[in-house]
Amino acid sequence: MALLTKMSITKKSSVPRRTRRSPEAARANILAAAQALLLEKGPQALKLTDVAARAGIAHATVLHHFGTIADVHTALMERMIRDLVGQIQAAHATLPDATLPATGAPLLFDAFEQKGAARLAAWLELTGEARRHTLVRDAVRSVLEGRKDRSAKELAAAQDRILMSIVLAVGVGLFGRSLAEALGRPPGRARELAQEMLKLDPP
């Protein structure tokens, strides 16, 4: 009897305890799983059960933090935008003003071309979530905050440039490679042409 009790205690102690995450860490874990699935399957195929399985948590945990898959889409887009703005601001902090357009746009193209952001942005638009574009508006304001000494005309020109950059980056991210392949052009040709339109050097 004593031996059985000892074996039982040893068996229980060998089971690793599950570490309780903070709400922020739990949400970050879920979004990381969602982004991995986004790259593999696209936003239309994202399901809460799949996200939960990839994150290694219960389905109820995803529901607790987000509620619906639409909320996951929105939070994921918000995170991508915040990351992009942070990268652009960090690059701008160490460079002269004249080089800002040439550093910001390539980062924008990278984000929409390589991380699934273009597909997610298009999905939000197609599913009637155009109101999410307020996130983009706030991001543009953050990028332009350091240029308050510019005239209204210069700021408007900067906003137009950002607008065109986003439109081109989304288009390249969605169709650039496939259309270039269909037309027998190099895979990166669409991005090169887009950056030439913006008078930028190719990456």
BAFI-3210 file (N, C-alpha, C; in Angstrom, 3 decimals, decimal comma, padded with zeros to 6 digits):
// residues 203
n [1|2|3|4|5|6|7|8|9|10|11|12|13|14|15|16|17|18|19|20|21|22|23|24|25|26|27|28|29|30|31|32|33|34|35|36|37|38|39|40|41|42|43|44|45|46|47|48|49|50|51|52|53|54|55|56|57|58|59|60|61|62|63|64|65|66|67|68|69|70|71|72|73|74|75|76|77|78|79|80|81|82|83|84|85|86|87|88|89|90|91|92|93|94|95|96|97|98|99|100|101|102|103|104|105|106|107|108|109|110|111|112|113|114|115|116|117|118|119|120|121|122|123|124|125|126|127|128|129|130|131|132|133|134|135|136|137|138|139|140|141|142|143|144|145|146|147|148|149|150|151|152|153|154|155|156|157|158|159|160|161|162|163|164|165|166|167|168|169|170|171|172|173|174|175|176|177|178|179|180|181|182|183|184|185|186|187|188|189|190|191|192|193|194|195|196|197|198|199|200|201|202|203]
n.u [000,839|001,908|003,861|002,341|001,150|003,377|004,216|002,063|002,230|004,690|004,081|002,160|003,669|005,333|003,963|003,923|003,280|000,809|001,553|000,098|-000,947|-000,661|-003,397|-002,596|-000,428|-001,728|-003,491|-001,603|-000,410|-002,556|-002,998|-000,585|-000,766|-003,015|-001,989|-000,054|-001,700|-003,110|-001,179|-000,837|-003,386|-005,071|-007,363|-010,090|-010,303|-009,799|-010,619|-012,094|-011,722|-009,512|-007,572|-007,403|-006,433|-003,925|-002,732|-002,564|-004,469|-007,670|-010,774|-012,673|-011,096|-010,158|-012,594|-013,165|-011,263|-011,601|-014,103|-015,396|-014,488|-014,242|-013,467|-010,937|-009,731|-009,782|-008,206|-005,813|-005,177|-004,882|-002,628|-000,681|-000,605|000,255|002,806|004,024|003,954|005,576|008,052|008,524|008,648|010,859|012,858|012,771|013,641|016,374|017,253|017,804|015,368|014,896|015,182|013,048|010,651|011,805|012,506|010,224|008,245|009,329|009,252|006,522|005,720|007,002|005,539|002,915|003,401|004,677|003,613|000,954|-000,747|-001,961|-003,901|-005,518|-006,369|-007,831|-009,816|-011,188|-012,261|-013,904|-015,754|-017,290|-016,118|-015,103|-014,959|-012,856|-010,757|-010,195|-008,151|-005,968|-005,997|-005,337|-002,809|-001,429|-001,511|000,128|002,604|003,037|003,287|005,748|006,196|005,165|005,969|005,574|003,873|000,317|-000,153|002,097|001,742|-000,631|000,284|002,047|000,231|-001,180|000,832|001,299|-001,208|-001,238|000,936|000,007|-002,178|-000,835|000,909|-000,869|-002,045|000,201|000,847|-001,390|-001,702|000,686|002,886|001,595|000,374|002,625|003,948|002,045|002,271|004,765|006,854|009,503|009,256|009,375|008,768|006,407|006,483|008,831|008,034|005,953|007,327|008,923|006,980|006,473|008,782|010,942|013,836|014,323|014,132]
n.v [-001,208|001,239|001,421|001,707|004,163|005,818|005,531|006,679|009,358|010,032|009,798|011,791|014,080|014,166|015,233|018,055|021,360|023,564|026,706|029,721|032,200|035,773|038,011|039,585|038,141|035,780|036,617|037,430|034,991|033,656|035,298|034,996|032,340|032,554|034,195|032,530|030,544|032,149|032,757|030,231|029,348|031,463|034,207|033,556|030,940|030,732|029,478|029,418|027,075|025,913|027,852|027,739|025,121|025,339|027,198|025,739|025,663|025,701|025,800|027,419|029,305|030,947|032,040|033,464|035,532|036,787|036,290|036,168|034,983|037,112|039,117|038,200|038,499|041,321|042,118|040,964|042,378|044,894|044,442|043,910|046,383|048,073|046,974|047,518|050,355|050,883|049,883|051,616|054,110|053,675|053,388|055,922|057,523|057,540|058,625|061,132|063,644|063,717|061,155|059,690|058,799|056,821|054,851|054,147|053,138|050,666|049,031|048,953|047,588|045,158|044,257|043,885|042,112|039,833|038,914|038,227|040,351|041,745|039,985|039,742|042,408|042,767|040,876|041,902|044,149|042,997|041,674|043,637|045,222|047,804|049,917|049,399|050,671|052,924|052,317|052,415|055,120|056,242|055,169|056,426|059,035|058,763|058,252|060,659|062,473|063,495|065,456|067,993|070,533|070,966|072,458|072,797|072,002|070,436|068,373|067,283|066,326|064,390|062,635|061,827|060,467|058,367|057,149|056,265|054,556|052,556|051,519|050,497|048,675|046,820|045,813|044,673|042,769|041,093|040,320|040,566|038,617|036,365|037,453|038,449|036,054|034,855|036,497|036,007|037,394|038,413|037,309|039,435|041,677|043,271|044,622|046,110|047,824|049,179|050,549|052,132|053,805|055,254|056,570|055,337|053,505|050,083|047,275]
n.w [000,000|000,809|-001,115|-003,448|-002,919|-002,915|-005,567|-006,845|-006,014|-007,134|-009,861|-010,211|-009,657|-011,819|-013,905|-015,910|-014,802|-016,085|-017,304|-016,377|-018,535|-018,937|-019,775|-021,992|-023,004|-023,647|-025,676|-027,555|-028,165|-029,372|-031,613|-032,940|-033,707|-035,365|-037,385|-038,516|-039,609|-041,367|-043,305|-044,365|-045,251|-045,887|-045,143|-045,389|-044,701|-042,052|-038,894|-035,645|-034,156|-035,436|-034,995|-032,215|-031,894|-033,153|-031,486|-029,207|-027,180|-025,453|-027,255|-026,041|-024,785|-026,829|-027,612|-025,302|-025,336|-027,812|-029,099|-031,806|-035,118|-036,784|-035,050|-034,452|-036,969|-037,169|-034,936|-035,665|-037,995|-036,854|-035,269|-037,217|-038,511|-036,433|-035,957|-038,420|-038,505|-036,295|-037,234|-039,401|-038,099|-036,459|-038,376|-039,558|-037,487|-037,462|-039,810|-042,365|-043,324|-046,083|-047,003|-046,135|-047,624|-049,243|-047,433|-045,986|-047,815|-048,985|-046,658|-046,298|-048,638|-048,149|-045,915|-046,934|-048,951|-047,953|-045,521|-045,463|-045,114|-047,209|-048,219|-045,973|-045,589|-047,951|-047,545|-045,312|-046,514|-048,503|-046,953|-045,913|-043,963|-044,119|-042,393|-040,799|-041,872|-040,486|-038,831|-040,512|-041,116|-038,609|-038,352|-040,436|-039,524|-037,301|-038,501|-039,796|-037,766|-036,987|-038,812|-038,504|-039,066|-041,692|-044,484|-045,154|-047,764|-048,310|-046,446|-047,402|-049,850|-048,914|-047,689|-049,958|-051,271|-049,499|-049,620|-052,317|-052,188|-050,439|-051,897|-054,150|-052,880|-051,733|-054,070|-055,338|-053,413|-053,551|-056,301|-057,672|-058,054|-059,227|-061,539|-062,856|-063,376|-065,069|-067,266|-068,083|-066,883|-064,585|-061,123|-059,213|-060,664|-060,706|-058,276|-058,631|-060,730|-059,457|-057,449|-059,032|-060,057|-057,820|-057,672|-056,455|-055,429|-056,381|-054,055]
ca.u [000,000|002,818|004,538|001,381|000,995|004,593|004,196|001,033|002,775|005,738|003,430|001,529|004,672|006,015|003,137|004,283|002,200|000,550|001,794|-001,000|-000,486|-001,394|-004,312|-001,853|000,347|-002,677|-003,939|-000,475|-000,263|-003,658|-002,778|000,548|-001,319|-003,892|-001,180|000,542|-002,758|-003,415|-000,189|-001,003|-004,696|-005,822|-008,312|-011,404|-010,259|-009,529|-011,705|-011,688|-011,237|-008,168|-006,694|-007,207|-005,565|-002,563|-002,215|-002,423|-005,375|-009,053|-011,612|-013,325|-010,144|-010,192|-013,875|-013,079|-010,427|-011,969|-015,537|-015,701|-013,343|-014,126|-012,671|-009,559|-009,269|-009,552|-007,065|-004,623|-004,869|-004,391|-001,262|000,184|-000,445|001,110|004,177|004,532|004,193|006,750|009,242|008,740|009,086|012,223|013,744|012,785|014,305|017,822|017,545|017,400|014,004|014,821|015,191|011,917|009,816|012,529|012,603|008,904|007,507|009,769|008,721|005,103|005,628|007,378|004,442|001,780|003,799|005,240|003,028|-000,479|-001,545|-002,764|-005,083|-006,388|-006,981|-008,831|-010,920|-011,956|-013,004|-014,931|-016,767|-017,997|-015,468|-014,339|-014,761|-011,563|-009,762|-009,827|-006,850|-004,978|-005,977|-004,584|-001,415|-000,856|-001,313|001,303|003,800|003,212|003,371|007,036|006,331|004,202|006,471|005,243|002,676|-000,862|000,037|003,099|001,142|-001,585|001,084|002,551|-000,900|-001,449|001,893|001,036|-002,386|-000,836|001,833|-000,807|-002,923|000,105|001,426|-001,922|-002,147|001,368|000,731|-002,459|-001,643|001,965|003,639|000,817|000,213|003,936|004,177|001,140|002,739|006,131|007,780|010,118|008,324|009,387|008,634|005,302|006,963|009,778|007,278|005,221|008,264|009,329|005,898|006,645|010,129|011,785|014,746|013,872|014,868]
ca.v [000,000|002,366|001,485|002,264|005,588|006,481|005,543|007,634|010,699|010,247|009,963|013,113|015,140|014,185|015,955|019,468|022,296|024,512|028,079|030,619|033,393|037,019|038,238|040,097|037,037|034,832|037,184|037,391|033,598|033,364|036,028|034,372|031,139|032,993|034,693|031,366|029,938|033,098|032,576|028,913|029,060|032,649|034,611|032,937|029,585|030,780|029,070|029,507|025,768|025,712|028,776|027,187|023,948|025,783|027,892|024,779|026,041|025,289|026,661|028,388|030,365|031,886|032,739|034,389|036,680|037,450|036,185|035,664|034,968|038,481|039,851|037,755|039,184|042,732|042,234|040,597|043,516|045,953|044,126|044,083|047,820|048,613|046,524|048,244|051,744|050,872|049,699|052,833|055,170|053,361|053,695|057,367|058,201|057,580|059,023|062,501|063,754|063,498|059,729|059,017|058,011|055,665|053,814|053,710|052,353|049,265|048,312|048,751|046,507|043,912|043,826|043,405|041,058|038,640|038,528|037,961|041,536|042,113|039,111|040,072|043,706|042,550|040,128|042,843|044,991|042,198|041,268|044,811|045,800|048,977|050,822|049,100|051,555|053,943|051,891|052,940|056,577|056,529|054,820|057,493|060,182|058,485|058,389|062,062|063,320|064,169|066,403|069,063|071,796|071,051|073,219|071,967|071,436|069,373|067,247|066,659|065,575|063,211|061,718|061,251|059,504|057,186|056,507|055,538|053,474|051,473|050,905|049,704|047,571|045,803|045,186|043,815|041,632|040,185|039,830|040,822|037,440|035,504|038,118|038,479|034,704|034,625|037,294|035,634|038,376|037,965|037,371|040,712|042,789|044,161|045,499|047,051|048,827|049,999|051,450|053,118|054,789|056,098|057,135|054,717|052,475|048,748|046,767]
ca.w [000,000|000,878|-002,406|-004,411|-002,622|-003,359|-007,028|-007,250|-005,783|-008,129|-011,158|-010,242|-009,666|-013,110|-014,867|-015,866|-014,533|-017,155|-016,886|-016,692|-019,243|-018,740|-020,903|-023,137|-023,567|-024,230|-026,941|-028,481|-028,578|-030,294|-032,853|-033,633|-034,338|-036,446|-038,486|-039,176|-040,424|-042,437|-044,353|-044,959|-045,828|-046,246|-044,097|-045,544|-044,148|-040,610|-038,000|-034,245|-033,695|-035,969|-034,278|-030,875|-031,999|-033,460|-030,303|-028,115|-026,096|-025,654|-028,096|-025,162|-024,468|-027,954|-027,493|-024,172|-025,661|-029,062|-029,369|-033,141|-036,017|-037,302|-034,061|-034,645|-038,181|-036,865|-034,026|-036,419|-038,851|-035,971|-034,858|-038,382|-038,753|-035,362|-036,202|-039,573|-038,100|-035,426|-038,065|-040,175|-037,192|-036,018|-039,501|-039,756|-036,367|-037,662|-041,180|-042,721|-043,825|-047,529|-047,324|-045,503|-048,536|-049,762|-046,404|-045,551|-048,812|-049,036|-045,496|-046,592|-049,626|-047,465|-045,043|-047,708|-049,876|-047,340|-044,239|-045,554|-044,813|-048,380|-048,269|-044,847|-045,870|-048,994|-046,949|-044,494|-047,448|-049,175|-045,985|-045,421|-042,791|-044,569|-041,263|-040,196|-042,466|-039,494|-038,326|-041,454|-040,918|-037,392|-038,608|-041,266|-038,632|-036,460|-039,330|-040,172|-036,577|-036,929|-039,926|-038,229|-039,573|-043,103|-044,834|-045,445|-049,101|-048,212|-045,732|-048,322|-050,821|-048,213|-047,542|-051,273|-051,558|-048,677|-050,199|-053,518|-051,769|-049,877|-052,999|-054,949|-052,071|-051,639|-055,382|-055,541|-052,499|-053,990|-057,677|-058,318|-058,489|-060,115|-062,825|-063,504|-063,887|-066,202|-068,403|-068,398|-066,339|-063,328|-059,978|-058,513|-061,599|-060,328|-057,198|-059,218|-061,471|-058,485|-056,788|-060,032|-060,104|-056,625|-057,791|-055,428|-055,909|-056,011|-052,885]
c.u [000,874|003,525|003,630|001,203|002,195|004,636|003,209|001,540|003,824|005,144|002,812|002,559|005,379|005,221|003,467|003,075|002,044|000,699|000,628|-000,450|-001,286|-002,352|-003,589|-001,068|-000,566|-003,165|-002,825|-000,257|-001,331|-003,423|-001,599|000,087|-002,194|-003,084|-000,509|-000,478|-003,147|-002,457|-000,377|-002,286|-005,457|-006,893|-009,664|-011,453|-009,986|-010,776|-011,190|-011,121|-009,818|-007,161|-006,384|-006,245|-004,123|-001,924|-002,010|-003,281|-006,777|-009,795|-012,265|-012,401|-010,108|-011,478|-013,823|-012,335|-010,909|-013,448|-015,881|-014,436|-013,152|-013,298|-011,199|-008,963|-008,888|-008,324|-005,760|-004,207|-004,303|-002,936|-000,288|000,453|000,467|002,568|004,808|004,863|005,432|008,042|009,566|009,257|010,511|013,226|013,881|013,592|015,800|018,226|017,144|016,049|013,890|014,739|013,965|011,052|010,498|012,684|011,233|008,208|008,012|009,278|007,243|004,922|005,986|006,206|003,299|002,140|004,141|004,486|001,527|-001,354|-002,437|-004,032|-006,056|-007,096|-008,079|-010,047|-011,803|-012,806|-014,169|-016,049|-017,455|-017,398|-014,624|-014,093|-013,429|-010,471|-009,420|-008,475|-005,744|-004,860|-005,141|-003,099|-000,725|-000,587|-000,069|002,594|004,091|003,378|004,673|007,233|005,367|004,669|006,163|003,979|001,529|-000,716|001,017|002,539|000,144|-000,852|001,627|001,447|-001,241|-000,413|001,680|-000,166|-002,009|000,063|001,041|-001,564|-002,015|000,615|000,400|-002,059|-001,004|001,271|-000,296|-002,167|-000,262|002,658|002,863|000,632|001,538|004,251|003,321|001,619|004,185|007,175|008,392|009,165|008,261|009,147|007,521|005,739|007,946|009,052|006,529|006,145|008,811|008,259|005,996|008,005|011,027|012,707|014,207|014,703|016,073]
c.v [001,259|002,559|002,113|003,759|006,375|006,606|006,584|009,063|011,030|010,524|011,345|014,224|015,244|014,922|017,441|020,354|023,270|025,935|028,964|031,892|034,613|037,188|038,721|038,985|036,018|035,325|037,146|035,987|033,222|034,042|035,473|033,112|031,506|033,480|033,551|030,686|030,839|032,907|031,251|028,788|030,274|032,950|033,917|031,543|029,572|030,394|029,091|028,187|025,508|026,614|028,245|026,003|024,361|026,469|026,953|025,098|025,547|026,296|027,760|029,553|031,413|032,703|033,796|035,664|037,448|037,364|035,585|035,670|036,350|039,341|039,464|038,448|040,625|042,915|041,919|041,737|044,669|045,701|044,327|045,564|048,437|048,230|047,310|049,685|051,827|050,737|050,977|053,951|054,931|053,684|055,201|058,088|058,368|058,100|060,473|062,504|063,395|062,031|058,997|058,227|056,740|054,559|053,278|052,806|050,913|048,431|048,005|047,604|045,168|043,368|043,225|042,241|039,751|038,125|038,298|039,167|041,929|041,281|039,439|041,405|043,563|041,823|041,028|043,753|044,217|041,778|042,458|045,459|047,004|049,957|050,563|049,988|052,717|053,597|052,450|054,452|056,946|056,222|055,899|058,726|059,988|058,696|059,853|062,993|064,100|065,206|067,580|070,424|071,985|071,870|072,257|071,294|070,278|068,149|066,517|065,816|064,295|062,177|061,049|060,188|058,218|056,412|055,667|054,368|052,281|050,746|049,997|048,491|046,457|045,071|044,242|042,573|040,614|039,523|039,888|039,604|036,594|036,131|038,189|037,115|034,431|035,351|037,001|036,622|037,848|038,156|038,729|041,922|043,765|045,122|046,527|048,180|049,765|050,995|052,484|054,205|055,755|056,777|056,661|053,722|051,111|048,211|045,940]
c.w [000,000|-000,460|-003,450|-004,203|-003,117|-004,866|-007,531|-007,112|-006,832|-009,494|-011,279|-010,355|-011,001|-014,174|-014,790|-015,614|-015,692|-016,623|-017,311|-017,336|-018,812|-019,918|-022,155|-023,814|-024,237|-025,587|-027,991|-029,016|-029,602|-031,642|-033,642|-034,363|-035,527|-037,638|-039,239|-040,091|-041,591|-043,602|-045,079|-045,777|-046,340|-045,214|-044,190|-044,916|-042,649|-039,821|-036,566|-033,741|-034,176|-035,254|-032,893|-030,907|-032,257|-032,249|-029,119|-026,915|-026,413|-026,522|-027,256|-024,809|-025,574|-027,904|-026,389|-024,558|-026,888|-029,414|-030,710|-033,992|-036,638|-036,355|-034,144|-035,868|-037,869|-035,989|-034,748|-037,345|-038,032|-035,587|-036,014|-038,653|-037,702|-035,583|-037,353|-039,218|-037,210|-036,217|-038,844|-039,282|-036,702|-037,120|-039,689|-038,678|-036,595|-039,034|-041,429|-043,407|-045,298|-047,899|-046,792|-046,479|-049,015|-048,728|-046,015|-046,531|-048,936|-047,859|-045,699|-047,577|-048,998|-046,655|-045,842|-048,629|-049,179|-046,110|-044,288|-045,319|-045,978|-048,448|-047,144|-045,082|-046,916|-048,434|-046,090|-045,376|-048,065|-048,232|-045,322|-044,208|-043,172|-043,433|-040,571|-040,780|-041,544|-038,866|-039,206|-041,281|-039,701|-037,582|-039,430|-040,414|-037,771|-037,243|-039,634|-038,979|-036,506|-038,016|-039,761|-038,745|-041,054|-043,311|-045,108|-046,803|-049,071|-047,495|-046,619|-049,356|-050,189|-048,025|-048,865|-051,623|-050,763|-049,221|-051,406|-053,174|-051,245|-050,978|-053,828|-054,170|-051,932|-052,971|-055,668|-054,660|-052,954|-055,328|-058,315|-058,883|-059,503|-061,493|-063,584|-064,116|-065,119|-067,457|-068,770|-067,927|-065,035|-062,151|-059,289|-059,403|-061,215|-059,235|-057,733|-059,939|-060,525|-057,818|-057,756|-060,156|-058,935|-056,595|-056,671|-056,086|-055,520|-054,868|-053,293]
res [m|a|l|l|t|k|m|s|i|t|k|k|s|s|v|p|r|r|t|r|r|s|p|e|a|a|r|a|n|i|l|a|a|a|q|a|l|l|l|e|k|g|p|q|a|l|k|l|t|d|v|a|a|r|a|g|i|a|h|a|t|v|l|h|h|f|g|t|i|a|d|v|h|t|a|l|m|e|r|m|i|r|d|l|v|g|q|i|q|a|a|h|a|t|l|p|d|a|t|l|p|a|t|g|a|p|l|l|f|d|a|f|e|q|k|g|a|a|r|l|a|a|w|l|e|l|t|g|e|a|r|r|h|t|l|v|r|d|a|v|r|s|v|l|e|g|r|k|d|r|s|a|k|e|l|a|a|a|q|d|r|i|l|m|s|i|v|l|a|v|g|v|g|l|f|g|r|s|l|a|e|a|l|g|r|p|p|g|r|a|r|e|l|a|q|e|m|l|k|l|d|p|p]
***
